[in-house]
Amino acid sequence: MRRIVTVLLGLFLALPAVAQQAPADDLARRVIDVQAGSAWEKARYFEFAFDVEREGKIATSFPQRWDRYTGDYRVSGRDQKGNDFIVILNTNTRKGRAWINGEEVTDARRDEAINTGYRRFINDTYWLLMPLKMLDPGVHRSAEGERTDSCGHTWDVLKLSFDPGVGLTSADQYWAWINRDTGLVEEWDMRLQGMKAEDPMLEAVFRDFRRVAGLLISTRRDIKNKNQSIRLDNLKVLSEVPAGAFEK
C-alpha cells in the first residue's frame, strides 16, 4: 500500500508540468497545421534570398538553395571582409567546396568559408521556417499566457528554449505571438545568447504572408525600433530538386 501511495503521489506532483506542456504543444501543432499541414512532407527544395533591408535599401543579400531531404546546400553573398563567396556543402557532413572572388580555395580559407556558409544555413533557414520547427527535437515549449491590444486582438504567447548543442546559440530564447483567431505567428521576440540583461528584446513583426507550395510563410519581418527588415525574397518551394541546383 505504501508503494502505491508513493507512486500516486509522484503522478500527482507531475500533473502540473504535464498540464502546462499540453497547451504549449497544442499551440505549436495548431501553427504547423495552419501554416503547413500535409504540404510540409512534400516541401523538399527551398530557394530564397535572405535580404537585410535598412532605410529602404538592401544592405546585404544571401541567395540560397537547400535540399531538405539530403542536406545539400548552396549559398552566395559577401563575407565580413568584403569578399564575394560561393559555398556548396552538405549540412549533415559540413563538407563541401568554396569559391572566393571567383577562385576556388582549398586551404584554410575554404574551411573558413564553409563555416560561414554553415552559419548562414543555421540562421537563415530558421528565420524562414521558425514557425514550422517549434516541435523539433531539443526544443522546449512553454505557454506564457495571452497578450491583447486595444482593438480586441488576442495572441497566445509560446516560449521556446533549447537543449545545449541545438543550433549554434542554444541559449537563445524566443517568444512566438500566435494570433488566436488565425493560428499565425505574427510576432517573434528574441533574447539572444550574449545579450546583456538590460538589453531590450529584439522584436520582429511578421508581414507579407504568401502561400508557396502549400506553405504559408511571412516573407518580410520588420524589426521594431531598428528601421530594419529581414526579407525572404524570391521564395520557391518544390517537391523535386531542379537539375544543376547545387553546381557552381
Steps between C-alpha positions, in 0.01 A plus 500: 500500500780741586659441158167572326456824697855604410440435129168686507663793679772512231238503226305772677809719532576453132156614388570878502796455264299280266207742509729789417669317210181379332365847408846604380523201268144559382589859410803386302302230318229749405758736347658219300161376380396851391829599337596166344280199568562208267690726257805484728574139405528591130704816559844373403683778314518858627641793308501853641712806569557614858504877451564759770329829420606821677338836434323361197812357332644146486812503720594133465364211295562127522330290227460139613388156384433208732396138457325423827515124437874463428646808672660632179528878521633791296543859618668805351555857610765724646690411818603734782829572323318621191581194289243344269455134585319189386474198729355162405487255788303225663354622826510151653870438437609869490726413209504683170669743263550874508583779257622845603492781246446239229796280592458160664691479826632180655699624799393644835292757313274217383437389858424857600263545205323170568455602862352830379268309270388264777427791733291660228308174462424474872395865532321562173295182465386544860380851419316351204340207680494575873123454542528152347791390721342551841455124555856409395706276731683698766244783504316574823164676493323692771162674480554854632142626506333747269554851368224735387479843341248782504343374176394170656770280345630214713825310468611187683870527585715189468851505643769290331828395659755241394712212619877568510651436159184576303595747228798730545363708788294265711460754782272711278142541619206583276141606554255436215181707493226280353184671378218321676258554211725389214766277656777704332820606672488880462790605722824341613682642803858392564744509788820383339805333646751770588245777555531693824224472757410866454482475121146519360377192317509497123146512367420387145154563354395251230361652180432412135375143544509293182371151429782319317450134405250472784721664763385833644815704567561858607746639245579821689590546868519860622730550797344749740697815586782414258372624164603161369323208336587142415362414159470144373493580131457289185359211702444168323395172658503186285446129547795419273851645468565688174788370290826680575370664816819422691753569229715813502 
